Amino acid sequence: MSSNPNSKSLKIHIAQLNFTVGDIDGNAHKIINEYSKANENNCDLIIFSEMAICGYPCEDLWLKEHFIKKCQEKIIDILSQTKSHNCAILLGAPFFEFERKKSVLRNSVMLLERGEIKQIINKKTLPNYGVFDENRYFKPSSHITNFEFRGFDLAVLVCEDLWDERNLVLLREQAFDFIISINASPFNSGKHQQRLDLATKYSQDLQKPLIYVNQVGGQDSLVFDGSSFVTNNEAQVVLQMPNFVEDYAQIEVSKDLKIDVLKNSDCQNQNIFIEQSLEQFYCASVLGLRDYVKKNNFKKVLIGMSGGIDSALVATIAVDALGNDGVALYALPTKFNSTASFVDAKACAENLNIELKTIEIEEIFQTTLGQINKTENLSQLAQENLQSRIRGNVLMAISNSTNWLLISTGNKSEMACGYATLYGDMNGAFNPIKDFYKTQIYELAKFRNQNLCKISSFDHLNLIPQNIISKEPSAELRYNQKDSDSLPEYEILDKILFLLIEKQKSIAEVVNAGFDFELVNRVAKLIIQSEYKRKQSVLGVKVSVLAFDKERRYPLTNKFMF
């Protein structure tokens, strides 16, 4: 096995790690620790993900010169580790470079070897769509960089470079042994299969192996799933690393391009790759919530439990993310909340091994309503929303007093149609189900009742009572209220929403797909009228190709219908 600079094979350590944006010291410490593992196993090269030193995406932190300087200082510290070791480091980092007598910032990958920066590879294709805005910060390279390393010629692509087929054309004209693709590629529905399709296309076309390294972890609304892999020169996947967990693997690549998998990590999730899309969605929500809470130094979250399916699922996700000692549950009933709903909420809390604390708000509601009605005669809708806002105020007061993070529980169907109360049930700091339609909420609840979460230590099933799943959804802000009083049936609504939002279809196109014009027109109006609410909604995990997040930017003042 290789440790010889001119060996006929290379031993490579693939590091799939969870970095934190802005924690340059912490990230450097993690990099050095992983480097030690690679050295212990006599590796020639360790590969880290895109922007490993600073995390990704750093947004306008990249515009701060002292931020970039701090990154470069830590790279020097990491560089010093390589002086007395054989293993080289391939590390993603921001880097200032002079171009036409002007300093420009690059999205770079550095080869650190024997105390020197031997190569700097700059990203050629900068993404500027969806959640990406790299043209704001970086200047692209004009070429793909190949370099010689210990008898091998390596071609390095940085994330979006792989997605740009013009680079495949360029690589056809170049001589190299294999490709290393370094990434910070966020999760969404179907994303991993797209990566595999791209990688196998490169490997098949060029008849070269490809090593794909991705970061893992939550960063605000984004979740990076890891899912690093290796394809051989016959376009076969010879290594698939787990998703949603940190991991490492070691491979050996020989001169004849044969790849041997030498070692996977000994973590409890070794060799577990979650393939089912519903399970991926659930794990993404768990990881997104866990990292948001922990990386922002909160110890606990609190959730208002209504006895409905949304809050029950959020409570379950929270326990999988943080353990039941990291979750507080509260019921805040008025006279309009049924006994059955309280029983359901209590049963769910008991299944999660959490005490459901109860704060009656009927007296607060009646007192507030009485004071307002001395000068104003509140409408029925205003009275309903007042209850929601009282709940929001009480929960925020508890959050303020305890420093626990309030978690919001609204779903994508409600947010699309504005079926939510500003400063009421929309209160909170994070929402793990924000990007799930109501029909998906039911699917996820049923899934979790029957399956354990592979990235959680909470080993209980049947957490959400069947009555919560089977009963008709209701906000319970008036007697006998049902969601269907205000919205179409979710089975129909969600299909229309998907076409209007994710597929960005016009009203006419949705009608041509078989839906009633009046219904589609009504839903479209609800979406447009609710834009102001979404602008004020809390951060939430992105799982779809088009979430109510950075990638969907609509004006508040707008007369254009779909």
C-alpha positions, 0 to 999 in steps of 0.5 A: 500500500502506498506511502511512497511518493512515486508509488504505483497506487495512491491511498486516499482518505475521503472525509465527509464532515459537518463543518460550521459556517464561521467557526474557522477555529473549530473547523480547522481543529476538525480538519487536523483531527481527521488528518491524524486518522489519515496519517495513522493509516499511511494515506497519501492524500486526504480530501475535504469538502468545498470551503471546509475551512469556513463552512458553506455558504458563508454569504456576505462573510465572504465580503469581509477581508478579515474573515478571509484573512482568518481563514488563511491564517488557519490554513497556515496552521494546518499547513504546518501539520504536513511538514513532518507527515507524508499525507497531503491535504486537498482542502476547500477554502476562499483565496485572494488572487491577483488578476490584472493587478487587482485582488479577486476572491476565488472559491478554491481548493488547495493542495497542502504538502510537506509544509507548502501550498503545492497547487491552488485549483479555482472553481470554474463554474459559479452557480447563481440560481436557486439557493446559490449566489456565488457570482456575488462573491467570487471570480471564476477560473478560466480553465480546469486545473489538472496537476501531477501528484506522486505519479498520477495526474489528477483533475479537480472539479469544484461542485458546480464544475461537475454540473457544467457539461462544457467541462466534460468537453474540456476534460475529453481533450486532457490527459489525466488519471482520475477526477476528484469532485469536491462539493458542498451540495445541499439536499433536495428531492432526487438530488443524489440520483442526479449526482450519480447520473452526472458522475457515471456520465463523466466516468463512462464518457472519459473512462476514468474513476471519479471521487465525489466528496460532499459535506454533511450537516445543517446550515440554516435552511439548507441540509447537506446530506453527505452521500459521498461516493466513488465511481470506477472507470466503468461507471460503476459505483464502487463506494457509497458512503452514508447520508446525513452522518459524518463518515470517512472511507479509505480507498486505493487507486492503482495505476491501472485505475483499479479501486479497492475500498480499504476502510469505512468508519466504525460509526454506528451508521457504517454502510447505511445509505438511506435510499427511500425518499420519505426516509431521506425527507425525515432524516433531513428534517431531523438533521436540519433541526438538530444542527440549527439548535446546537450550532446556535448554542440552544439547549432545548426547544419548546413546542405548542401541542394542539393535538393535531398532526403537524405539532405531533410530527414536529415534536417527534422530529424534535425528540429524534433530533435532540432527545426527549430531555431537549424538548418541552411540550405545552398545551394552551387550550381555550373552550374551543379545543376539544377534550379529544384533542387534549387527550391526543396531545397528551398521548403523543407526549407520553409516547415521547416520554415528555410531560405535557404542561398545560396553560389555560388561556381562555381567561386571557382570551376573554379578558383581552376580547372584553377590553378590545370590544369596549371600543372595537367590535372584533369580527369572528376571524379576528377573534379566532386569530386573537387566540392564536396570537395569545398562544404565540405570546405565551410561548414566546414569553416562556422562550424568553424566560428559559432561553429555549427555542420556540419551534413553529409547526406550519406546513407548506400547504398552509404557508402557500395559502396563508392559512396561518396567523402572523405573530400567532402560530407562525411565531418561532425561530425554526420549522422542520416541516416548513417545506412539506405539504400537508399530504406529505405530513401524513405520509411522514407520520405514518412512516415514523410510526412504523420505522426508527430514525436511523440518525437518532438514538430514540428507539421507539415506534408508534409515537403519533396516536392513530387518532391524530392521523385519522381525524379531520384536521382543524385549527379549533379556533371556533366550534366544529371548525374544519380546515376544509371550511377554508381550504380545498381538500388537501389531496387536491390542494397539494397537487394544484400547489405543486404545479403552481409552485414547484413546476411554476405552471400557469393557471391555464396549464394547471386547468389543462392538467385536469383541475377546475378553473374556479378552484385553481384561480382561487388557490392562485389568488390565495398564494399571491395574497399570502406573500406578505405572510411568507416574507415574515415566516420563520426559517425552515428545512428545505427539502424540495426543489423550490422552497419558500426560501431564497430561491423563490423571490416574489414582490409583495406588491404584485397584480400578476396572476400565475 
